[in-house]
Amino acid sequence: MRRLFWLAMGITIGALVVRRLSRAAEKLTPQGIAGSLADGLRELAEAIGDFGADVRAAAAVREDELRAGTGLDAPLPDRGSVELPSALPRRGAHAADN
């Protein structure tokens, strides 16, 4: 009975080892390598696309923050409410030069 148990155990382990080695050998064939390469490139393309989407979303949020902080989204004043200075500096002159 013990010998039969060990014989069955050896056959089971041998079958598992052969299956694993067959899978490993299949991955080393040209078709297996091409499949692995294609899967890797597909994953890389998805990761790059996700990264680009994240960057665009973060840029849009930051642009909204900057616009709100600088008041660029505020409505323009009416023509009559804007007062221009009486004397504009000459072109190329700075206030420090006066």
C-alpha positions as CSV (number, residue, x, y, z in Angstrom):
1,M,0.0,0.0,0.0
2,R,2.8,2.4,0.8
3,R,4.5,1.7,-2.5
4,L,1.3,2.4,-4.3
5,F,1.0,5.8,-2.5
6,W,4.5,6.8,-3.3
7,L,4.1,5.7,-6.9
8,A,1.0,7.8,-7.3
9,M,2.7,10.7,-5.6
10,G,5.7,10.4,-8.0
11,I,3.4,10.3,-11.0
12,T,1.5,13.3,-9.9
13,I,4.6,15.4,-9.1
14,G,6.1,14.3,-12.4
15,A,3.0,15.3,-14.4
16,L,3.0,18.7,-12.7
17,V,6.7,19.3,-13.4
18,V,6.2,18.3,-17.1
19,R,3.3,20.7,-17.4
20,R,5.3,23.6,-15.9
21,L,8.3,22.9,-18.1
22,S,6.0,22.7,-21.2
23,R,4.5,26.1,-20.4
24,A,8.0,27.6,-19.9
25,A,9.2,26.0,-23.2
26,E,6.1,27.3,-25.0
27,K,6.9,30.9,-23.8
28,L,10.4,30.6,-25.4
29,T,9.1,29.8,-28.8
30,P,8.9,32.7,-31.4
31,Q,5.1,32.7,-31.1
32,G,5.3,32.8,-27.3
33,I,7.8,35.6,-27.3
34,A,5.8,37.6,-29.8
35,G,2.7,37.2,-27.7
36,S,4.5,38.3,-24.6
37,L,5.9,41.3,-26.4
38,A,2.5,42.3,-27.8
39,D,0.9,42.0,-24.4
40,G,3.7,44.2,-22.9
41,L,3.4,46.8,-25.6
42,R,-0.4,46.9,-25.1
43,E,0.0,47.4,-21.4
44,L,2.6,50.1,-22.0
45,A,0.3,51.9,-24.5
46,E,-2.5,51.8,-21.9
47,A,-0.3,53.2,-19.2
48,I,0.9,56.0,-21.4
49,G,-2.7,56.8,-22.3
50,D,-3.7,56.9,-18.7
51,F,-0.7,59.1,-17.8
52,G,-1.7,61.5,-20.6
53,A,-5.3,61.7,-19.3
54,D,-4.1,62.3,-15.8
55,V,-1.7,65.1,-16.9
56,R,-4.5,66.8,-19.0
57,A,-6.9,66.6,-16.0
58,A,-4.4,68.0,-13.6
59,A,-3.5,70.8,-16.1
60,A,-7.2,71.7,-16.4
61,V,-7.6,71.9,-12.7
62,R,-4.4,74.0,-12.3
63,E,-5.5,76.3,-15.1
64,D,-8.9,76.8,-13.3
65,E,-7.0,77.6,-10.1
66,L,-4.7,80.1,-11.8
67,R,-7.6,81.8,-13.6
68,A,-9.6,82.1,-10.4
69,G,-6.5,83.4,-8.6
70,T,-5.6,86.1,-11.2
71,G,-9.2,87.1,-12.0
72,L,-8.9,86.3,-15.7
73,D,-12.4,85.0,-15.7
74,A,-13.9,88.2,-14.3
75,P,-16.2,90.1,-16.6
76,L,-14.7,93.0,-18.5
77,P,-15.5,96.5,-17.2
78,D,-17.8,98.8,-19.2
79,R,-16.3,101.5,-21.4
80,G,-17.5,104.4,-19.4
81,S,-16.2,103.1,-16.0
82,V,-12.6,102.8,-17.1
83,E,-10.4,105.9,-16.5
84,L,-7.2,106.2,-18.4
85,P,-4.2,108.1,-16.8
86,S,-3.8,111.6,-18.0
87,A,-0.2,111.4,-18.9
88,L,1.1,108.1,-20.4
89,P,4.9,107.5,-20.1
90,R,6.8,107.8,-23.3
91,R,7.5,104.6,-25.2
92,G,10.7,102.9,-23.7
93,A,10.7,105.1,-20.6
94,H,10.3,103.6,-17.2
95,A,8.8,105.1,-14.1
96,A,12.2,104.9,-12.4
97,D,13.7,107.1,-15.2
98,N,11.6,110.1,-14.3
